[in-house]
Amino acid sequence: MNNDSSNSGTKQLGFIRLTGIIIGSTIGGGVFSMAGDMAAKGANTAAVLTGWAICGVGMFGLMMCFFGLNRLRPDLTNGIYSYAREGFGDFVGFNSAWGYWISALLCNVAYTTLLFAAIGYFFPVFEKGNNLISIVCASAVIWFLNFLVLRGVKEATAINIVTTIAKIIPIFIFILAVIVIRAFDPAIFMSNFWGEQGGPAFLDQVKGTTGATVWAFIGVEGAVVVSARAKKSSDVGKASMVGFLGLLSIYLLTSILSMGIMTRAELAELGNPPMAAIFQSVVGPWGGALINLGVILSLAGALLGWTIIAAETPFMAAKLGVFAKAFAKENEQGSPSFSLFMTNGIIQLFLIIIFFQASTYQIFYNLSASMIMIPYLLSAMYYLKVVLKKEGLESHTGSQLFAARVFSILGTVYGAWMLYSSGVMSLLFTTLLYAPGIIIYIKGKKEKNEVAFSNPVNLALAIILAALAILAIALMAMGIYSPL
């Protein structure tokens, strides 16, 4: 356990606040856009249901990996980083923390774009959320959140609970209204089931759902990330399970209902956020207004939740001695001040890129999902390693040990599926985002008077990572591929 955190009096998060962080940071834009995004990638009803089945089982496996690791190793208080480091060494652990950090801040980049697209429903001057006034206002929001979290993580999570409750209300109204007025048409649902002839192959359709399903669940491990600030270690696992089951239920209901209201072709043509147009077609203009208001409230909470998580990851990694020491700086309220400013400074740079590239919400959420896949996989692989070696499992019964093996394999296989389904080019571009971390890793090692790459395997990994990043730059320069 991190004694510095304990001595700072930062163990202030109970079950309710931990659950609030999970739901608040996870329900962001995904639930409001996934029906349209999946349809736009050619996924018909059968593929969407298959994608959710894979995601539900796989994410449950991942959740049980986090749950199991939290119980077996409560001393590893910065889960995503700590698990990879403990299982595979400093450099791999560092990259897990780095990837998770970049994914977290990219979440906020995506969320700010969708936020002002939703505000644009009421104030057309914001257009699609990527014009100049949107970027200026998004920057103001980001730095206001920076100020808020500087005042203390406990205070920020209290606000997060309020916004979490507020964002769920429009989603429940959507679900109840569609059911009560019988807007769901089984005939439309079934006509969408296999789709039109000549469309993408079924496996490609299923793969096309992966980005949206992963994006919808990013943040579900949030309680593990801030576990060092939990009042009780047991609350972390409980909050993770409650958050996961609640989220899966909401996502399944909204996806299934949407596919019984419009055809796949119609869903694919909807603007951001698609749920607003779906609900407006059911109940009229007030439905679109309500969902857009829900998006605004939802993203306000998600932005706050991810500001906390994004700043916490390099802060705790620095406490453990791998990130540069500067990231471990705290202010008088116990907030990770340097990490906050660095995080939001990078977000600011991406916001500027959005303006000049006219990039959209979907582009940045796909990047965020791609970055988090490797940290997820490494965590599951570490749990598999622990289970196979039976470390700390001596008291487990035969059935408990069998369940642990099943969950560790499920989590690992799903992690590998996420990488496969994301595609070679998407993975190649993530190396461009991972490679700059090598500099921070070397700096952190020098501050400890240690050799950065004493292990030849780590040196080889760093060289391969740098080479792939250079290849990604070359392909972008030649116009062969660009995610932006």
Secondary structure, 3 states (H helix, E strand, C coil): CCHHHHHCCCCCECHHHHHHHHHHHHCCCHHHHHHHHHHHCCCCHHHHHHHHHHHHHHHHHHHHHHHHHHHHCCCCCCHHHHHHHHHHCHHHHHHHHHHHHHHHHHHHHHHHHHHHHHHHHHCHHHCCCCCHHHHHHHHHHHHHHHHHHHCCHHHHHHHHHHHHHHHHHHHHHHHHHHHHCCCCCHHHHHHHHHCCCCCCCHHHHHHHHHHHHHHHHCCCCHHHHCHHHECCHHHHHHHHHHHHHHHHHHHHHHHHHHCCCCCHHHHHCCCCCHHHHHHHHHHCHHHHHHHHHHHHHHHHHHHHHHHHHHHHHHHHHHHCCCCCHHHHCCCCCCCCHHHHHHHHHHHHHHHHHHHHHCCCHHHHHHHHHHHHHHHHHHHHHHHHHHHHHCCCCCCCCHHHHHHHHHHHHHHHHHHHHHHHHHCHHHHHHHHHHHCCHHHHHHHHHHHCCCCCCCCHHHHHHHHHHHHHHHHHHHHHHCCCCCCC
